Amino acid sequence: MPTTSLKVTRAPAGAVAEGAPALGKPLFRGTGDTDYLCGNCGSVIAASMGPTQRVIVDAATCSACGAENEFPPHLRA
Ligand SMILES: [Zn+2]
């Protein structure tokens, strides 16, 4: 399964809490085979995205580390 790291546009505000799970839940899930990862911590933000699938937002905050990640233009609606 190919993976793509997203571009971090804003670093997390604070340190990740101790004992927090290393990986957050994906905010988006598609039916394809490409995972889009947080550029800061590597957690999956958009999972299994197909080549024609889009997300409805320009950017998303990683649920694991709090970094803001920007989606590439081809992934935006
Ligand atoms: Zn992250």
N, CA, C, O and the ligand as a Tripos MOL2 file, in Angstrom:
@<TRIPOS>MOLECULE
protein
  309   307    78     0     0
PROTEIN
NO_CHARGES

@<TRIPOS>ATOM
      1 N           0.8630   -1.2070    0.0000 N.3       1 MET1
      2 CA          0.0000    0.0000    0.0000 C.3       1 MET1
      3 C           0.8900    1.2440    0.0000 C.2       1 MET1
      4 O           1.6720    1.4450    0.9290 O.2       1 MET1
      5 N           0.7750    2.0750   -1.0320 N.am      2 PRO2
      6 CA          1.6040    3.2940   -1.0610 C.3       2 PRO2
      7 C           1.1820    4.2810    0.0270 C.2       2 PRO2
      8 O           0.0160    4.3590    0.4140 O.2       2 PRO2
      9 N           2.1650    5.0230    0.4960 N.am      3 THR3
     10 CA          1.8650    6.0510    1.4820 C.3       3 THR3
     11 C           2.4550    7.3840    1.0210 C.2       3 THR3
     12 O           3.4820    7.4240    0.3440 O.2       3 THR3
     13 N           1.7900    8.4600    1.3970 N.am      4 THR4
     14 CA          2.2590    9.8010    1.0730 C.3       4 THR4
     15 C           2.2570   10.6320    2.3440 C.2       4 THR4
     16 O           1.2660   10.6550    3.0730 O.2       4 THR4
     17 N           3.3690   11.3170    2.6140 N.am      5 SER5
     18 CA          3.4050   12.1960    3.7810 C.3       5 SER5
     19 C           2.8510   13.5630    3.4060 C.2       5 SER5
     20 O           3.2180   14.1330    2.3780 O.2       5 SER5
     21 N           1.9730   14.0770    4.2390 N.am      6 LEU6
     22 CA          1.3960   15.3960    3.9910 C.3       6 LEU6
     23 C           2.3460   16.4780    4.4620 C.2       6 LEU6
     24 O           3.2560   16.2400    5.2570 O.2       6 LEU6
     25 N           2.1060   17.6860    3.9430 N.am      7 LYS7
     26 CA          2.9340   18.8250    4.3170 C.3       7 LYS7
     27 C           2.3840   19.4580    5.5930 C.2       7 LYS7
     28 O           1.2050   19.8020    5.6670 O.2       7 LYS7
     29 N           3.2370   19.6060    6.5820 N.am      8 VAL8
     30 CA          2.8150   20.2130    7.8400 C.3       8 VAL8
     31 C           2.8040   21.7240    7.6830 C.2       8 VAL8
     32 O           3.8140   22.3290    7.3230 O.2       8 VAL8
     33 N           1.6510   22.3300    7.9550 N.am      9 THR9
     34 CA          1.5410   23.7830    7.8350 C.3       9 THR9
     35 C           1.6160   24.4730    9.1870 C.2       9 THR9
     36 O           1.9010   25.6680    9.2670 O.2       9 THR9
     37 N           1.3580   23.7140   10.2540 N.am     10 ARG10
     38 CA          1.4610   24.3030   11.5820 C.3      10 ARG10
     39 C           1.8970   23.2110   12.5530 C.2      10 ARG10
     40 O           1.2630   22.1590   12.6370 O.2      10 ARG10
     41 N           2.9610   23.4570   13.2730 N.am     11 ALA11
     42 CA          3.4530   22.4700   14.2260 C.3      11 ALA11
     43 C           2.4790   22.3560   15.3890 C.2      11 ALA11
     44 O           1.7310   23.2940   15.6640 O.2      11 ALA11
     45 N           2.4810   21.2130   16.0750 N.am     12 PRO12
     46 CA          1.5950   21.0640   17.2260 C.3      12 PRO12
     47 C           1.8760   22.1230   18.2820 C.2      12 PRO12
     48 O           3.0230   22.5160   18.4930 O.2      12 PRO12
     49 N           0.8140   22.5820   18.9420 N.am     13 ALA13
     50 CA          0.9500   23.6650   19.9150 C.3      13 ALA13
     51 C           1.7380   23.2290   21.1360 C.2      13 ALA13
     52 O           2.5420   23.9890   21.6760 O.2      13 ALA13
     53 N           1.5050   22.0180   21.5600 N.am     14 GLY14
     54 CA          2.1840   21.5570   22.7630 C.3      14 GLY14
     55 C           2.7950   20.1930   22.5540 C.2      14 GLY14
     56 O           2.6350   19.5910   21.4920 O.2      14 GLY14
     57 N           3.4810   19.7060   23.5440 N.am     15 ALA15
     58 CA          4.0690   18.3790   23.4590 C.3      15 ALA15
     59 C           2.9650   17.3330   23.5110 C.2      15 ALA15
     60 O           1.9200   17.5470   24.1250 O.2      15 ALA15
     61 N           3.2040   16.2210   22.8690 N.am     16 VAL16
     62 CA          2.2470   15.1270   22.9200 C.3      16 VAL16
     63 C           2.2070   14.5720   24.3370 C.2      16 VAL16
     64 O           3.2480   14.3300   24.9470 O.2      16 VAL16
     65 N           1.0130   14.3740   24.8510 N.am     17 ALA17
     66 CA          0.8670   13.8870   26.2180 C.3      17 ALA17
     67 C           1.5160   12.5180   26.3740 C.2      17 ALA17
     68 O           1.4500   11.6720   25.4820 O.2      17 ALA17
     69 N           2.1310   12.3280   27.5070 N.am     18 GLU18
     70 CA          2.7600   11.0400   27.7640 C.3      18 GLU18
     71 C           1.6910    9.9700   27.8690 C.2      18 GLU18
     72 O           0.6460   10.1800   28.4830 O.2      18 GLU18
     73 N           1.9580    8.8320   27.2710 N.am     19 GLY19
     74 CA          0.9890    7.7500   27.3380 C.3      19 GLY19
     75 C          -0.0900    7.8490   26.2750 C.2      19 GLY19
     76 O          -0.9590    6.9830   26.1800 O.2      19 GLY19
     77 N          -0.0330    8.9090   25.4720 N.am     20 ALA20
     78 CA         -1.0010    9.0160   24.3830 C.3      20 ALA20
     79 C          -0.7130    7.9390   23.3510 C.2      20 ALA20
     80 O           0.4420    7.5680   23.1430 O.2      20 ALA20
     81 N          -1.7480    7.4420   22.7110 N.am     21 PRO21
     82 CA         -1.5060    6.4210   21.6840 C.3      21 PRO21
     83 C          -0.6410    6.9840   20.5670 C.2      21 PRO21
     84 O          -0.7800    8.1480   20.1890 O.2      21 PRO21
     85 N           0.2340    6.1680   20.0510 N.am     22 ALA22
     86 CA          1.1650    6.6280   19.0240 C.3      22 ALA22
     87 C           0.4270    6.9680   17.7340 C.2      22 ALA22
     88 O           0.8160    7.8830   17.0070 O.2      22 ALA22
     89 N          -0.6180    6.2400   17.4640 N.am     23 LEU23
     90 CA         -1.3250    6.4440   16.2030 C.3      23 LEU23
     91 C          -2.7730    6.8450   16.4730 C.2      23 LEU23
     92 O          -3.4740    6.2130   17.2640 O.2      23 LEU23
     93 N          -3.1990    7.8990   15.8060 N.am     24 GLY24
     94 CA         -4.5880    8.3170   15.9260 C.3      24 GLY24
     95 C          -5.4420    7.6230   14.8920 C.2      24 GLY24
     96 O          -4.9380    6.9240   14.0130 O.2      24 GLY24
     97 N          -6.7280    7.8210   15.0070 N.am     25 LYS25
     98 CA         -7.6320    7.2640   14.0100 C.3      25 LYS25
     99 C          -7.6060    8.1290   12.7650 C.2      25 LYS25
    100 O          -7.5150    9.3520   12.8690 O.2      25 LYS25
    101 N          -7.6840    7.5200   11.5890 N.am     26 PRO26
    102 CA         -7.7590    8.3240   10.3670 C.3      26 PRO26
    103 C          -9.0100    9.2010   10.3790 C.2      26 PRO26
    104 O         -10.0820    8.7780   10.8110 O.2      26 PRO26
    105 N          -8.8480   10.4290    9.8950 N.am     27 LEU27
    106 CA         -9.9880   11.3340    9.8230 C.3      27 LEU27
    107 C         -10.8460   11.0340    8.6000 C.2      27 LEU27
    108 O         -12.0500   11.2860    8.5830 O.2      27 LEU27
    109 N         -10.1930   10.4880    7.5800 N.am     28 PHE28
    110 CA        -10.9010   10.1490    6.3490 C.3      28 PHE28
    111 C         -10.5520    8.7170    5.9760 C.2      28 PHE28
    112 O          -9.4400    8.2500    6.2250 O.2      28 PHE28
    113 N         -11.5080    8.0310    5.3790 N.am     29 ARG29
    114 CA        -11.2310    6.6690    4.9330 C.3      29 ARG29
    115 C         -11.8920    6.4540    3.5780 C.2      29 ARG29
    116 O         -13.0860    6.7020    3.4080 O.2      29 ARG29
    117 N         -11.1140    5.9960    2.6370 N.am     30 GLY30
    118 CA        -11.6360    5.7550    1.3060 C.3      30 GLY30
    119 C         -11.6470    4.2760    0.9910 C.2      30 GLY30
    120 O         -11.5890    3.4340    1.8870 O.2      30 GLY30
    121 N         -11.7210    3.9710   -0.2940 N.am     31 THR31
    122 CA        -11.7910    2.5790   -0.7110 C.3      31 THR31
    123 C         -10.6520    2.2370   -1.6690 C.2      31 THR31
    124 O         -10.6920    1.2100   -2.3480 O.2      31 THR31
    125 N          -9.6440    3.0950   -1.7200 N.am     32 GLY32
    126 CA         -8.5060    2.8640   -2.6090 C.3      32 GLY32
    127 C          -7.3470    2.2400   -1.8670 C.2      32 GLY32
    128 O          -7.5460    1.4190   -0.9720 O.2      32 GLY32
    129 N          -6.1160    2.6290   -2.2390 N.am     33 ASP33
    130 CA         -4.9760    1.9510   -1.6280 C.3      33 ASP33
    131 C          -3.8450    2.8870   -1.1930 C.2      33 ASP33
    132 O          -2.7370    2.4320   -0.9100 O.2      33 ASP33
    133 N          -4.1220    4.1890   -1.1380 N.am     34 THR34
    134 CA         -3.0630    5.1060   -0.7260 C.3      34 THR34
    135 C          -3.3790    5.7110    0.6380 C.2      34 THR34
    136 O          -4.4600    6.2600    0.8530 O.2      34 THR34
    137 N          -2.4120    5.6010    1.5590 N.am     35 ASP35
    138 CA         -2.5720    6.2250    2.8700 C.3      35 ASP35
    139 C          -1.8440    7.5660    2.8800 C.2      35 ASP35
    140 O          -0.7180    7.6720    2.3930 O.2      35 ASP35
    141 N          -2.4890    8.5840    3.4330 N.am     36 TYR36
    142 CA         -1.8460    9.8960    3.5920 C.3      36 TYR36
    143 C          -1.5060   10.0870    5.0580 C.2      36 TYR36
    144 O          -2.3640    9.9930    5.9360 O.2      36 TYR36
    145 N          -0.2230   10.3590    5.3000 N.am     37 LEU37
    146 CA          0.2850   10.3690    6.6700 C.3      37 LEU37
    147 C           0.5830   11.7780    7.1550 C.2      37 LEU37
    148 O           0.9400   12.6590    6.3730 O.2      37 LEU37
    149 N           0.4320   11.9740    8.4580 N.am     38 CYS38
    150 CA          0.8530   13.2160    9.0890 C.3      38 CYS38
    151 C           2.3400   13.4360    8.8250 C.2      38 CYS38
    152 O           3.1580   12.5440    9.0480 O.2      38 CYS38
    153 N           2.6800   14.6360    8.3460 N.am     39 GLY39
    154 CA          4.0820   14.9270    8.0590 C.3      39 GLY39
    155 C           4.9210   15.0990    9.3170 C.2      39 GLY39
    156 O           6.1490   15.1550    9.2480 O.2      39 GLY39
    157 N           4.2610   15.1820   10.4540 N.am     40 ASN40
    158 CA          4.9930   15.3670   11.7070 C.3      40 ASN40
    159 C           5.2490   14.0520   12.4280 C.2      40 ASN40
    160 O           6.3770   13.7690   12.8310 O.2      40 ASN40
    161 N           4.1940   13.2410   12.5920 N.am     41 CYS41
    162 CA          4.3540   12.0300   13.4080 C.3      41 CYS41
    163 C           4.1290   10.7330   12.6290 C.2      41 CYS41
    164 O           4.4090    9.6500   13.1420 O.2      41 CYS41
    165 N           3.6280   10.8340   11.3990 N.am     42 GLY42
    166 CA          3.4650    9.6230   10.5980 C.3      42 GLY42
    167 C           2.1580    8.8890   10.8300 C.2      42 GLY42
    168 O           1.9450    7.8150   10.2670 O.2      42 GLY42
    169 N           1.2740    9.4540   11.6560 N.am     43 SER43
    170 CA         -0.0270    8.8440   11.8640 C.3      43 SER43
    171 C          -0.8670    8.9780   10.5980 C.2      43 SER43
    172 O          -0.7370    9.9640    9.8730 O.2      43 SER43
    173 N          -1.7230    8.0010   10.3270 N.am     44 VAL44
    174 CA         -2.5560    8.0410    9.1230 C.3      44 VAL44
    175 C          -3.6840    9.0540    9.3080 C.2      44 VAL44
    176 O          -4.4580    8.9610   10.2610 O.2      44 VAL44
    177 N          -3.7740   10.0140    8.3990 N.am     45 ILE45
    178 CA         -4.8450   11.0050    8.4590 C.3      45 ILE45
    179 C          -5.9520   10.6580    7.4700 C.2      45 ILE45
    180 O          -7.1340   10.7570    7.7990 O.2      45 ILE45
    181 N          -5.5800   10.2580    6.2820 N.am     46 ALA46
    182 CA         -6.5640    9.8040    5.2970 C.3      46 ALA46
    183 C          -6.1370    8.4200    4.8180 C.2      46 ALA46
    184 O          -5.0910    8.2620    4.1880 O.2      46 ALA46
    185 N          -6.9590    7.4240    5.1260 N.am     47 ALA47
    186 CA         -6.5880    6.0420    4.8470 C.3      47 ALA47
    187 C          -7.2550    5.5330    3.5820 C.2      47 ALA47
    188 O          -8.3960    5.8810    3.2790 O.2      47 ALA47
    189 N          -6.5300    4.7080    2.8540 N.am     48 SER48
    190 CA         -7.0940    3.9670    1.7220 C.3      48 SER48
    191 C          -7.7950    4.8630    0.7110 C.2      48 SER48
    192 O          -8.9020    4.5650    0.2640 O.2      48 SER48
    193 N          -7.1430    5.9570    0.3570 N.am     49 MET49
    194 CA         -7.7550    6.8700   -0.6020 C.3      49 MET49
    195 C          -7.5040    6.3770   -2.0280 C.2      49 MET49
    196 O          -6.3810    6.0280   -2.3920 O.2      49 MET49
    197 N          -8.5630    6.3560   -2.8170 N.am     50 GLY50
    198 CA         -8.4340    5.9740   -4.2180 C.3      50 GLY50
    199 C          -8.0420    7.1600   -5.0650 C.2      50 GLY50
    200 O          -8.1260    8.3010   -4.6110 O.2      50 GLY50
    201 N          -7.6100    6.9060   -6.3030 N.am     51 PRO51
    202 CA         -7.1180    7.9860   -7.1730 C.3      51 PRO51
    203 C          -8.1690    9.0260   -7.5180 C.2      51 PRO51
    204 O          -7.8260   10.1580   -7.8590 O.2      51 PRO51
    205 N          -9.4300    8.6690   -7.4370 N.am     52 THR52
    206 CA        -10.4780    9.6390   -7.7740 C.3      52 THR52
    207 C         -11.1810   10.1720   -6.5410 C.2      52 THR52
    208 O         -12.1290   10.9500   -6.6520 O.2      52 THR52
    209 N         -10.7260    9.7610   -5.3710 N.am     53 GLN53
    210 CA        -11.4050   10.1930   -4.1560 C.3      53 GLN53
    211 C         -10.8220   11.4940   -3.6340 C.2      53 GLN53
    212 O          -9.6360   11.7740   -3.8090 O.2      53 GLN53
    213 N         -11.6590   12.2760   -2.9990 N.am     54 ARG54
    214 CA        -11.2710   13.6020   -2.5290 C.3      54 ARG54
    215 C         -11.6490   13.7660   -1.0580 C.2      54 ARG54
    216 O         -12.5380   13.0900   -0.5400 O.2      54 ARG54
    217 N         -10.9450   14.6870   -0.4070 N.am     55 VAL55
    218 CA        -11.3580   15.0960    0.9300 C.3      55 VAL55
    219 C         -12.0690   16.4370    0.7990 C.2      55 VAL55
    220 O         -11.8770   17.1570   -0.1800 O.2      55 VAL55
    221 N         -12.8860   16.7640    1.7870 N.am     56 ILE56
    222 CA        -13.7250   17.9590    1.6670 C.3      56 ILE56
    223 C         -13.0920   19.1770    2.3050 C.2      56 ILE56
    224 O         -13.6980   20.2480    2.3400 O.2      56 ILE56
    225 N         -11.8840   19.0250    2.8060 N.am     57 VAL57
    226 CA        -11.2180   20.1490    3.4580 C.3      57 VAL57
    227 C          -9.8250   20.3360    2.8620 C.2      57 VAL57
    228 O          -9.2870   19.4190    2.2420 O.2      57 VAL57
    229 N          -9.2450   21.5110    3.0450 N.am     58 ASP58
    230 CA         -7.9060   21.7950    2.5350 C.3      58 ASP58
    231 C          -6.8220   21.2810    3.4800 C.2      58 ASP58
    232 O          -5.7250   20.9140    3.0600 O.2      58 ASP58
    233 N          -7.1620   21.2660    4.7560 N.am     59 ALA59
    234 CA         -6.1700   20.8970    5.7560 C.3      59 ALA59
    235 C          -6.8660   20.1830    6.9000 C.2      59 ALA59
    236 O          -8.0700   20.3390    7.1000 O.2      59 ALA59
    237 N          -6.1060   19.4040    7.6430 N.am     60 ALA60
    238 CA         -6.6730   18.6880    8.7760 C.3      60 ALA60
    239 C          -5.6630   18.6460    9.9030 C.2      60 ALA60
    240 O          -4.4530   18.6150    9.6760 O.2      60 ALA60
    241 N          -6.1770   18.6450   11.1170 N.am     61 THR61
    242 CA         -5.3070   18.5500   12.2830 C.3      61 THR61
    243 C          -5.1450   17.0930   12.6730 C.2      61 THR61
    244 O          -6.1270   16.3780   12.8700 O.2      61 THR61
    245 N          -3.9130   16.6660   12.7820 N.am     62 CYS62
    246 CA         -3.6180   15.2850   13.1560 C.3      62 CYS62
    247 C          -4.1920   14.9920   14.5400 C.2      62 CYS62
    248 O          -3.9810   15.7500   15.4860 O.2      62 CYS62
    249 N          -4.9220   13.8760   14.6410 N.am     63 SER63
    250 CA         -5.5300   13.5450   15.9320 C.3      63 SER63
    251 C          -4.5070   12.9800   16.8990 C.2      63 SER63
    252 O          -4.7700   12.8950   18.0990 O.2      63 SER63
    253 N          -3.3510   12.5940   16.3990 N.am     64 ALA64
    254 CA         -2.3330   12.0060   17.2770 C.3      64 ALA64
    255 C          -1.4020   13.0620   17.8590 C.2      64 ALA64
    256 O          -1.0820   13.0150   19.0470 O.2      64 ALA64
    257 N          -0.9620   14.0170   17.0340 N.am     65 CYS65
    258 CA          0.0400   14.9660   17.5290 C.3      65 CYS65
    259 C          -0.4200   16.4180   17.4790 C.2      65 CYS65
    260 O           0.2240   17.2840   18.0690 O.2      65 CYS65
    261 N          -1.5130   16.6990   16.7930 N.am     66 GLY66
    262 CA         -2.0340   18.0610   16.7710 C.3      66 GLY66
    263 C          -1.4370   18.9560   15.7000 C.2      66 GLY66
    264 O          -1.7670   20.1410   15.6400 O.2      66 GLY66
    265 N          -0.5680   18.4220   14.8550 N.am     67 ALA67
    266 CA         -0.0090   19.2290   13.7730 C.3      67 ALA67
    267 C          -1.0610   19.4250   12.6840 C.2      67 ALA67
    268 O          -1.8630   18.5320   12.4100 O.2      67 ALA67
    269 N          -1.0450   20.6010   12.0710 N.am     68 GLU68
    270 CA         -1.9630   20.8440   10.9660 C.3      68 GLU68
    271 C          -1.2900   20.4200    9.6700 C.2      68 GLU68
    272 O          -0.1760   20.8460    9.3670 O.2      68 GLU68
    273 N          -1.9760   19.5780    8.9140 N.am     69 ASN69
    274 CA         -1.4380   19.0600    7.6620 C.3      69 ASN69
    275 C          -2.2750   19.5540    6.4980 C.2      69 ASN69
    276 O          -3.5020   19.6050    6.5700 O.2      69 ASN69
    277 N          -1.5860   19.9190    5.4230 N.am     70 GLU70
    278 CA         -2.2580   20.4080    4.2270 C.3      70 GLU70
    279 C          -2.3800   19.2660    3.2210 C.2      70 GLU70
    280 O          -1.4130   18.5510    2.9570 O.2      70 GLU70
    281 N          -3.5750   19.1060    2.6640 N.am     71 PHE71
    282 CA         -3.7590   18.0850    1.6430 C.3      71 PHE71
    283 C          -3.2610   18.6050    0.3010 C.2      71 PHE71
    284 O          -3.4180   19.7890    0.0000 O.2      71 PHE71
    285 N          -2.6650   17.7390   -0.5060 N.am     72 PRO72
    286 CA         -2.2120   18.1790   -1.8300 C.3      72 PRO72
    287 C          -3.4200   18.5630   -2.6950 C.2      72 PRO72
    288 O          -4.5200   18.0460   -2.4950 O.2      72 PRO72
    289 N          -3.2110   19.4600   -3.6430 N.am     73 PRO73
    290 CA         -4.3300   19.9620   -4.4650 C.3      73 PRO73
    291 C          -5.1250   18.8560   -5.1410 C.2      73 PRO73
    292 O          -6.3420   18.9750   -5.2810 O.2      73 PRO73
    293 N          -4.4680   17.7860   -5.5610 N.am     74 HIS74
    294 CA         -5.2080   16.7380   -6.2820 C.3      74 HIS74
    295 C          -6.1350   15.9490   -5.3710 C.2      74 HIS74
    296 O          -6.9620   15.1700   -5.8450 O.2      74 HIS74
    297 N          -5.9990   16.1490   -4.0650 N.am     75 LEU75
    298 CA         -6.8470   15.3950   -3.1380 C.3      75 LEU75
    299 C          -8.0360   16.2260   -2.6650 C.2      75 LEU75
    300 O          -8.9300   15.7160   -1.9900 O.2      75 LEU75
    301 N          -8.0400   17.5100   -3.0230 N.am     76 ARG76
    302 CA         -9.1150   18.3800   -2.5390 C.3      76 ARG76
    303 C         -10.3030   18.3480   -3.4900 C.2      76 ARG76
    304 O         -10.1510   18.1680   -4.6980 O.2      76 ARG76
    305 N         -11.4610   18.5240   -2.9300 N.am     77 ALA77
    306 CA        -12.6760   18.5290   -3.7330 C.3      77 ALA77
    307 C         -12.7440   19.7700   -4.5960 C.2      77 ALA77
    308 O         -13.7040   19.9480   -5.3460 O.2      77 ALA77
    309 ZN          0.6700   13.8210   13.6770 Zn       78 ZN78
@<TRIPOS>BOND
     1     1     2 1
     2     2     3 1
     3     3     4 2
     4     3     5 am
     5     5     6 1
     6     6     7 1
     7     7     8 2
     8     7     9 am
     9     9    10 1
    10    10    11 1
    11    11    12 2
    12    11    13 am
    13    13    14 1
    14    14    15 1
    15    15    16 2
    16    15    17 am
    17    17    18 1
    18    18    19 1
    19    19    20 2
    20    19    21 am
    21    21    22 1
    22    22    23 1
    23    23    24 2
    24    23    25 am
    25    25    26 1
    26    26    27 1
    27    27    28 2
    28    27    29 am
    29    29    30 1
    30    30    31 1
    31    31    32 2
    32    31    33 am
    33    33    34 1
    34    34    35 1
    35    35    36 2
    36    35    37 am
    37    37    38 1
    38    38    39 1
    39    39    40 2
    40    39    41 am
    41    41    42 1
    42    42    43 1
    43    43    44 2
    44    43    45 am
    45    45    46 1
    46    46    47 1
    47    47    48 2
    48    47    49 am
    49    49    50 1
    50    50    51 1
    51    51    52 2
    52    51    53 am
    53    53    54 1
    54    54    55 1
    55    55    56 2
    56    55    57 am
    57    57    58 1
    58    58    59 1
    59    59    60 2
    60    59    61 am
    61    61    62 1
    62    62    63 1
    63    63    64 2
    64    63    65 am
    65    65    66 1
    66    66    67 1
    67    67    68 2
    68    67    69 am
    69    69    70 1
    70    70    71 1
    71    71    72 2
    72    71    73 am
    73    73    74 1
    74    74    75 1
    75    75    76 2
    76    75    77 am
    77    77    78 1
    78    78    79 1
    79    79    80 2
    80    79    81 am
    81    81    82 1
    82    82    83 1
    83    83    84 2
    84    83    85 am
    85    85    86 1
    86    86    87 1
    87    87    88 2
    88    87    89 am
    89    89    90 1
    90    90    91 1
    91    91    92 2
    92    91    93 am
    93    93    94 1
    94    94    95 1
    95    95    96 2
    96    95    97 am
    97    97    98 1
    98    98    99 1
    99    99   100 2
   100    99   101 am
   101   101   102 1
   102   102   103 1
   103   103   104 2
   104   103   105 am
   105   105   106 1
   106   106   107 1
   107   107   108 2
   108   107   109 am
   109   109   110 1
   110   110   111 1
   111   111   112 2
   112   111   113 am
   113   113   114 1
   114   114   115 1
   115   115   116 2
   116   115   117 am
   117   117   118 1
   118   118   119 1
   119   119   120 2
   120   119   121 am
   121   121   122 1
   122   122   123 1
   123   123   124 2
   124   123   125 am
   125   125   126 1
   126   126   127 1
   127   127   128 2
   128   127   129 am
   129   129   130 1
   130   130   131 1
   131   131   132 2
   132   131   133 am
   133   133   134 1
   134   134   135 1
   135   135   136 2
   136   135   137 am
   137   137   138 1
   138   138   139 1
   139   139   140 2
   140   139   141 am
   141   141   142 1
   142   142   143 1
   143   143   144 2
   144   143   145 am
   145   145   146 1
   146   146   147 1
   147   147   148 2
   148   147   149 am
   149   149   150 1
   150   150   151 1
   151   151   152 2
   152   151   153 am
   153   153   154 1
   154   154   155 1
   155   155   156 2
   156   155   157 am
   157   157   158 1
   158   158   159 1
   159   159   160 2
   160   159   161 am
   161   161   162 1
   162   162   163 1
   163   163   164 2
   164   163   165 am
   165   165   166 1
   166   166   167 1
   167   167   168 2
   168   167   169 am
   169   169   170 1
   170   170   171 1
   171   171   172 2
   172   171   173 am
   173   173   174 1
   174   174   175 1
   175   175   176 2
   176   175   177 am
   177   177   178 1
   178   178   179 1
   179   179   180 2
   180   179   181 am
   181   181   182 1
   182   182   183 1
   183   183   184 2
   184   183   185 am
   185   185   186 1
   186   186   187 1
   187   187   188 2
   188   187   189 am
   189   189   190 1
   190   190   191 1
   191   191   192 2
   192   191   193 am
   193   193   194 1
   194   194   195 1
   195   195   196 2
   196   195   197 am
   197   197   198 1
   198   198   199 1
   199   199   200 2
   200   199   201 am
   201   201   202 1
   202   202   203 1
   203   203   204 2
   204   203   205 am
   205   205   206 1
   206   206   207 1
   207   207   208 2
   208   207   209 am
   209   209   210 1
   210   210   211 1
   211   211   212 2
   212   211   213 am
   213   213   214 1
   214   214   215 1
   215   215   216 2
   216   215   217 am
   217   217   218 1
   218   218   219 1
   219   219   220 2
   220   219   221 am
   221   221   222 1
   222   222   223 1
   223   223   224 2
   224   223   225 am
   225   225   226 1
   226   226   227 1
   227   227   228 2
   228   227   229 am
   229   229   230 1
   230   230   231 1
   231   231   232 2
   232   231   233 am
   233   233   234 1
   234   234   235 1
   235   235   236 2
   236   235   237 am
   237   237   238 1
   238   238   239 1
   239   239   240 2
   240   239   241 am
   241   241   242 1
   242   242   243 1
   243   243   244 2
   244   243   245 am
   245   245   246 1
   246   246   247 1
   247   247   248 2
   248   247   249 am
   249   249   250 1
   250   250   251 1
   251   251   252 2
   252   251   253 am
   253   253   254 1
   254   254   255 1
   255   255   256 2
   256   255   257 am
   257   257   258 1
   258   258   259 1
   259   259   260 2
   260   259   261 am
   261   261   262 1
   262   262   263 1
   263   263   264 2
   264   263   265 am
   265   265   266 1
   266   266   267 1
   267   267   268 2
   268   267   269 am
   269   269   270 1
   270   270   271 1
   271   271   272 2
   272   271   273 am
   273   273   274 1
   274   274   275 1
   275   275   276 2
   276   275   277 am
   277   277   278 1
   278   278   279 1
   279   279   280 2
   280   279   281 am
   281   281   282 1
   282   282   283 1
   283   283   284 2
   284   283   285 am
   285   285   286 1
   286   286   287 1
   287   287   288 2
   288   287   289 am
   289   289   290 1
   290   290   291 1
   291   291   292 2
   292   291   293 am
   293   293   294 1
   294   294   295 1
   295   295   296 2
   296   295   297 am
   297   297   298 1
   298   298   299 1
   299   299   300 2
   300   299   301 am
   301   301   302 1
   302   302   303 1
   303   303   304 2
   304   303   305 am
   305   305   306 1
   306   306   307 1
   307   307   308 2
@<TRIPOS>SUBSTRUCTURE
     1 MET1         2 RESIDUE 1 A MET
     2 PRO2         6 RESIDUE 1 A PRO
     3 THR3        10 RESIDUE 1 A THR
     4 THR4        14 RESIDUE 1 A THR
     5 SER5        18 RESIDUE 1 A SER
     6 LEU6        22 RESIDUE 1 A LEU
     7 LYS7        26 RESIDUE 1 A LYS
     8 VAL8        30 RESIDUE 1 A VAL
     9 THR9        34 RESIDUE 1 A THR
    10 ARG10       38 RESIDUE 1 A ARG
    11 ALA11       42 RESIDUE 1 A ALA
    12 PRO12       46 RESIDUE 1 A PRO
    13 ALA13       50 RESIDUE 1 A ALA
    14 GLY14       54 RESIDUE 1 A GLY
    15 ALA15       58 RESIDUE 1 A ALA
    16 VAL16       62 RESIDUE 1 A VAL
    17 ALA17       66 RESIDUE 1 A ALA
    18 GLU18       70 RESIDUE 1 A GLU
    19 GLY19       74 RESIDUE 1 A GLY
    20 ALA20       78 RESIDUE 1 A ALA
    21 PRO21       82 RESIDUE 1 A PRO
    22 ALA22       86 RESIDUE 1 A ALA
    23 LEU23       90 RESIDUE 1 A LEU
    24 GLY24       94 RESIDUE 1 A GLY
    25 LYS25       98 RESIDUE 1 A LYS
    26 PRO26      102 RESIDUE 1 A PRO
    27 LEU27      106 RESIDUE 1 A LEU
    28 PHE28      110 RESIDUE 1 A PHE
    29 ARG29      114 RESIDUE 1 A ARG
    30 GLY30      118 RESIDUE 1 A GLY
    31 THR31      122 RESIDUE 1 A THR
    32 GLY32      126 RESIDUE 1 A GLY
    33 ASP33      130 RESIDUE 1 A ASP
    34 THR34      134 RESIDUE 1 A THR
    35 ASP35      138 RESIDUE 1 A ASP
    36 TYR36      142 RESIDUE 1 A TYR
    37 LEU37      146 RESIDUE 1 A LEU
    38 CYS38      150 RESIDUE 1 A CYS
    39 GLY39      154 RESIDUE 1 A GLY
    40 ASN40      158 RESIDUE 1 A ASN
    41 CYS41      162 RESIDUE 1 A CYS
    42 GLY42      166 RESIDUE 1 A GLY
    43 SER43      170 RESIDUE 1 A SER
    44 VAL44      174 RESIDUE 1 A VAL
    45 ILE45      178 RESIDUE 1 A ILE
    46 ALA46      182 RESIDUE 1 A ALA
    47 ALA47      186 RESIDUE 1 A ALA
    48 SER48      190 RESIDUE 1 A SER
    49 MET49      194 RESIDUE 1 A MET
    50 GLY50      198 RESIDUE 1 A GLY
    51 PRO51      202 RESIDUE 1 A PRO
    52 THR52      206 RESIDUE 1 A THR
    53 GLN53      210 RESIDUE 1 A GLN
    54 ARG54      214 RESIDUE 1 A ARG
    55 VAL55      218 RESIDUE 1 A VAL
    56 ILE56      222 RESIDUE 1 A ILE
    57 VAL57      226 RESIDUE 1 A VAL
    58 ASP58      230 RESIDUE 1 A ASP
    59 ALA59      234 RESIDUE 1 A ALA
    60 ALA60      238 RESIDUE 1 A ALA
    61 THR61      242 RESIDUE 1 A THR
    62 CYS62      246 RESIDUE 1 A CYS
    63 SER63      250 RESIDUE 1 A SER
    64 ALA64      254 RESIDUE 1 A ALA
    65 CYS65      258 RESIDUE 1 A CYS
    66 GLY66      262 RESIDUE 1 A GLY
    67 ALA67      266 RESIDUE 1 A ALA
    68 GLU68      270 RESIDUE 1 A GLU
    69 ASN69      274 RESIDUE 1 A ASN
    70 GLU70      278 RESIDUE 1 A GLU
    71 PHE71      282 RESIDUE 1 A PHE
    72 PRO72      286 RESIDUE 1 A PRO
    73 PRO73      290 RESIDUE 1 A PRO
    74 HIS74      294 RESIDUE 1 A HIS
    75 LEU75      298 RESIDUE 1 A LEU
    76 ARG76      302 RESIDUE 1 A ARG
    77 ALA77      306 RESIDUE 1 A ALA
    78 ZN78       309 GROUP 0 **** ****
